[in-house]
Amino acid sequence: MNQSKNRPRPPKRFVADPFEYHQELELTIDTLTNLGQGLGRIDGWVVFVPFALPGERVRARVFRNHKAHSEADLIEVVEASPSRVEPRCALFGECGGCQYQNFAYSEQLVWKQRQVAELLEHLADIEFPVEPVIASPEQWGYRTKITPHFQRPRDGVIGPIGFLKVGRRSDLLDVAHCPIASPAINDALPAARKEVRDRALEYRKNATLLVRDSANGKICTDNTETCEEKVGDITFQFHAGEFFQNNRAILPAFTEHVANQASGGGARHLIDAYCGAGLFALTSASRFDSVIGIEISESSIDWAKRNAKINQIENVRFVQGDAAAIFADTESFDPERSAVVIDPPRKGSNQEFLDQLLAFGPATIVYVSCNPATQMRDLRHLANAYKPTCVQPFDLFPHTRHLECVITLQKTD
């Protein structure tokens, strides 16, 4: 019997080369991509298989062919990796939030270190040792913020409230409990979901539910509520809907490393160039004579100023920066005695900012990134003037492909 006759009809845009739609393959997984997918080859052709682990022999079903690779769903693990473990979440494999719940945590850290090293070499053209990844003290229940999505009601009824299914752009999976979210969030989630459904007629378009665990014991579900976080002895307040790192267990080690690296070269002045609510500026302030936090967002600057006052930190000032002249307020700082911390959004820094950073020419740059790929791209722009002295990843996001990477750069001339 011709098995191709039993396969479902392919999507209209499916390209049946080199494999037919839903053709099943058996292959060995060689490595992991930086998106957390298993990567294997059939006669040299690359096939991505989510949830397959390095060293495994698997059966997979093709659902998409690209110009240089194919994508396939995992059907069966023929020969399992010794690092394969039982996922804690029943939705793992369907929910797009986690990629590594089936991977022993110690091995997750090894592969994240390896991926940073590969990105550093291939995207930044730099060969430099990457330190072992600093593990999260909490591997489960660490997230202090989740944002489940839901679509506008149909016939007055809200459908799934949760996260995108694996490989889908709009198909949501209902998530009533998330094991990487804090216990307080999971305790509050049923009532928050019920309130959304009870108010279904108020929603005219797709929306997002915010559930944030504040350090003062409050659960925030309104973007404008005041939320609180503690990092060591320092208290931070900010709007619940604004950005703040959401793994509080690792934040003391994370911020201490940044402070140590920024001050380690003898700098007496610190510039926190994407300061937000003041996380790095305030946790590093005791190491410096003077600190300036710069941020384009007026709201973030207001919170940073309040946080300095709350904690009685007087050697820090915060200014709303102009994108065209981000270092204009640092004229009193001698670049040779200054360090700059940058923690840009996932897309990285733009060319204008990097040019201004080079023109200012601080002795030390500490580049913090949640997206090592764009971080390495930016390093290429800085490579003629700065060289790395430390590459330290932190695992703020266990069981997912995400991590934070802190790269310290010293001026070469």
Residue, then its C-alpha position, 0 to 999 in steps of 0.5 A: m500500500n502506498q502510505s502517501k495516499n493515507r496522509p492528510r492533504p497538505p496546506k496550500r503553501f506546502v512545498a513537498d521538497p525534499f519530504e512529503y507532508h507528514q512523511e515520517l523520518e527516523l534520525t539521530i539528534d546531533t545538537l540543540t538550536n538556540l531556539g531549544q529544538g533538536l537538530g538532526r540530519i537526513d542525508g545532510w539535510v537539516v531537520f528540526v524536531p522540538f522536544a528531542l534531545p541530543g544523542e537521541r534516535v527519534r521518529a518525526r513527522v514532517f510538517r514544513n519544508h524550508k529552503a535549507h531545513s525542514e520542521a517535524d513533530l516528534i512522534e516517538v523516541v526510539e533510543a532515549s538520552p540518559s538525560r531525559v526526565e519526566p516533565r512536571c507539566a501535563l501540557f509540556g509538548e503542547c504549550g510553547g512556554c517551555q522547551y526543556q522540562n524533559f531535560a535534566y536540569s544539570e544538562q540544560l545548563v551545560w547546553k546553554q553554556r555551549q550555545v553561548a560559546e557557539l553564538l560568540e564564535h559564529l556571530a561575534d567572531i570571538e573565541f573566548p571561554v564561557e563560564p559555567v551557567i549560574a543556576s537558578p536557586e529555584q528551578w520550579g515556581y520561580r516566575t513572579k509574572i505571567t501573562p496568559h492570553f485570550q481571544r475576544p469572546r465568541d457568542g459571549v464566551i471566552g475560550p482558552i486562557g493561556f499560551l500559544k501552542v507549539g509552532r502556532r501563531s494564534d492557536l491558544l492552549d488553556v493553561a489553568h496551572c503553570p509549574i514554573a510560576s510562583p505558588a502565589i500566582n497559581d493560587a490566584l490564577p483560578a479567580a483571575r481566570k474566572e473574573v475574565r470569563d465573568r466579564a466576557l462581554e466587556y472585551r471587544k478584541n484579543a487581550t492579555l491577563l496579567v498576574r504578578d506576584s509582588a514581594n509584599g504579598k499582593i497579587c497584581t492583575d492591573n497594569t497600573e498597580t504598584c508592585e514591589e520587589k526586594v533584591g538583597d536589602i534594596t526595595f524596588q517599586f514599579h507598575a505591575g505592567e512594566f518590565f522588571q526581572n521576574n526570577r527573584a531567587i537569582l536576582p541577588a547573585f545576578t546584580e552582584h555579578v554586574a556590580n563586581q564586573a562594573s567596579g572591578g577595573g577601578a571605575r569610580h563612576l557608573i552609567d546605567a544606560y537602560c536603567g528602567a526602575g533602577l535595578f543595576a544603578l541602585t544595587s551597584a551604587s555602594r561600589f561607586d562615587s557617583v551613578i547616573g541612570i538613563e532611560i527614555s521612558e519617563s515613567s521608569i525614571d519616575w519610579a527609579k527616582r522614587n526607589a532611590k529615595i525609598n532606599q536612601i541612596e544619595n549618590v545616584r541620579f536618574v535622567q530621562g535620556d534623549a535617544a540622540a544624545i544619551f550621554a549628554d548628562t555625563e559630562s562630569f564623568d571621566p570616561e577612563r574612570s567610568a563603567v557603563v552597564i547596558d541591558p537593552p531589550r531583546k532586539g539589542s542596541n541600535q546603531e545610534f546608541l552603539d556609536q554614542l557609546l563608542a564616542f563616550g569610550p568608558a573604560t568598562i562596558v558590562y553588557v547584559s542581555c536576554n538575547p545572546a544572538t543580538q548581544m553577539r551582533d552588537l559585540r561585532h560593532l564594539a570589537n575594534a575598541y573593546k575585548p571581553t574579559c568575562v562571559q557569564p550566563f545566568d539561568l533566569f528561566p529554567h526549563t526554557r531556552h531563554l537565559e541572561c548573558v553578562i559580558t564584560l568588556q574592557k577598552t583596548d587602547 
